[in-house]
Amino acid sequence: MTTILQSNFLFLIQVPATLTKSRKKWHSIFTTIYCSRTFSSLVIKPSTNSKVKTNVVVPRSPSHVSLSVIHENCPFQIDQITLTELVKEKNIKRFHKVDGVASALGTDAEVGISGTTKDVARRREAFGSNTYKKPPTKSFFHFVIEAFKDLTIMILLGCAALSLGFGIKENGLKEGWYDGGSIFMAVFLVIVVSAVSNYRQNRQFDKLSNISNNIQIDVVRGGRRQQISIYDTVVGDIVCLKIGDQVPADGLFLDGHSLRVDESSMTGESDHVEISRDTNERTPLQARLNKLTSSIGKVGLAVAFLVLVVLLVRYFTGNTKDENGNQEFNRGKTKTDDIINAVVGIVAAVVTIVVVAIPEGLPLAVTLTLAYSMKRMMADQAMVRKPSACETMGSAPTICTDKTGTLTLNQMKVTKFWPGQETMEEGAASISPFVVDLIHQGVALNTTGSVFRTSSGTEFEFSGSPTEKAILSWAVLELNMDTEKMKKSCAILQVEAFNSQKKRSGVLIGKSIDNTVHVHWKGAAEMILAMCSTSYDASGIVKELNDTERSKLEKIIQGMAASSLRCIAFAHKQIPEEEYENLNEQKKIEEDSLTLLGFVGIKDPCRPGVKKAVQDCQYAGVNIKMVTGDNIFTARAIATECGILRPGEGMSSGVVVEREEFRNYTQQERMEKVDQIRVMARSSPFDKLLMVQCLKQKGHVVAVTGDGKNDAPALKEANIGLSMGIQGTEVAKESSDIVILDDNFTSVATVLMWGRCVYTNIQKFIQFHLTVNVAALCINFVAVVSAGEVPLTAVQLLWVNLIMDTLSALALATERPTKDLMEKPPVGRTEPLITNIMWRNLLAQALYQIAVLLTLQFSSESIFGVTKKVNDTLIFNAFVLCQVFNEFNARRLDKKNVFEGIHKNKLFMGIIAIIIILQVVMVEFLKRFADTERLNWGQWGACIALQLPLGPLVGLSSSFLFQRNPFSVTSSGRSRTSSHCYY
């Protein structure tokens, strides 16, 4: 038996050299299974019981054995399949806890992965990249199909098909395809241009979405904490999470405190506070546009219906004649095909009028304007996540802003240190070593930041929030703190993370040298001081904090705050063993009877240019409110420095309040006083939310800035949520509409200007579009009623529609913001979309166009001595050129000089040139397609000369049609009068 086993075993392990790589792998698996079964059978001992039952069933050996086969080229002790099972089962026992998984992945729990290019590439090859397969982007063909689904397009295609069929039947293929084929070509041209525009905008939105999803996360590689893209993380990375961060991938918890993960995006369940915002809420401009589109559409349909009735009545009563002067309809004589062909032509003309009349170009104009603005705003450090926020921002009369990082540089530095009641300028030399050691403990162990020393050992790198980095750099460079030594000498027992309500953080530690337990607290100076009963002086002597001593310390805090310093205090207490056991059971850190270690004053300078940006916003009628967690003295000093408050403005006027005062107001008092509040100190995210709700109830369009996880409710509740791109958490960014990439209030003011630009550009297009609508409807209606024919053919009207809906929208949508936009007050929700100035321009231009075109319609043949065919071409050419000059007039709604700054907009000039070139081609070279006749130089000159009075006419109309009323606004003690206002 042994010989047989040995020979079989040798046969199995001696792998023939001729086998392929895959067959060798299967041979190895078979050997493992065979040997395991054989050895198992040898271990089974025969029963020693003499009474052996003959009917005992011998259990059959299992038909299969599960094996974890690791790819022989895999550089790790674990493969992707095993990791997937580990995540699904949430069971790591087979790897002996987290350390086993880290070891199998080649990760050091302290240093992380090496992070070299070769190491990262090796891990990405073994486990894949941290990306998911995206759904395919919408192709160009998709947008072509969407354009075909438009009802008017489908009707026009049907009319074109009927016209083509009857034309070929009546006149043959060679001559009969022109009418129907021309309509087909015009419709397809409109569809292609519309599809190209929508496709490009979709691609641009996709690019912005990719940028928005490219989140930066903190990882530890080679012992160094660094920021990388979420897409660059690999299996084995150690990720450092802080409050509000997005978890970049499935992972195992190594170390930390108070970790809570919101899995609502995966499970659909969340315990977070519900926000009362309607996700389907329409923006102010959208509401106006919907109302305007509906009104214009109804008027257009009514006129088109009247034209249809008049044309049908005139045709069937025999009042229409063909090109030869013969009556088109004779009862009982006219063929059915001719009747159908004539009716189809009438319907096609009427549908084309509807196409021109209904402002289908408005959505495209809005899309183009938003897309262009979003692209430009990205260059101005503002990434738009929700396009509707662009135009909403232009209507905002109130901005609630944070202080830190938005109004200030967020480059913090400790400039003052007070151990006791005397400031220290010499560093640690004059302070008791005992006190210094306690401060080292409080800084090194009660922090979310970290210190990394380079290989040369001379330079330090600090990571964490700006406040944490400032304190760490001060302790390391000024007090000679050794972070690693502190962490090795003490064990962290319990942590209470920083809380926006309590404004402090605490840590419970155990010293390994003497097995004692200590509590360290750090936070807002006045709040930490309230927790203390004693204090250390610089020599290490403990003093009782009586009322006199406490009053002196409070004055020190107020003095630092008045100097625009953020005051942070440190406190300590040694915990007796029996008291620690009670605290451990309650999972609580001692908060009473602490000993004050000292204060530090942190300077965060105001951003350059922020005062001017605040003044510009105030000059534009926008009220700036600063909502900060700092104490009232610091808040007042910074607000004065930034221009939000005037110098010497008192706190008794209700302009500066603390959160307790704001919360203690009744609802009625809060609604009455919320407008005059400009600074709220010691506020929490809840107070910011409460202020936003009050302002919205009063009818304000509110913009809010925020960067923390707890700011998410206020960002969602506001009409426009502005998150910070550098210091903002991912929760805040996901809750916002716009991300300010440089955390600068100047960029917020730029967003405000862009918002007004979007609104103004859309108004320009509306004025242009309505002018064309009014002129086209009046001309067609008058011509039909008087002469019984439509002066513009279906193809010509489609060409005009193409100019209006696409090329003109692109030209007017790309106007950049100008400084005069900040000289106007914000547009309220109840104000009309079409202002008096727009009505003035619209009526002046439309009346002039109607007068010119009707003159050409009825008198051109006698004036110019031309045929009817040439006369129709003159009307078509003059109408198109009217719209070219109309675009110039639409550039500046409230100024006489419409050519101001035109040289800066090369795209506008390029589009105008394209329209003129295409019009020349239509008239001179596409006669059969456009149903036109060639014009001579004199006729072209006449068409151009007829447009020249348009500019002066619009300028003069401002003096006669409407009287301008000056608008006066007072802000920050200044008054102004603006002649560029809405009515």
Summary of the structure (lengths in Angstrom):
residues: 983
radius of gyration: 39.1
end to end distance: 108.1
largest distance: 134.5
contacts: 3100
relative contact order: 0.08
helix: 53%
strand: 13%
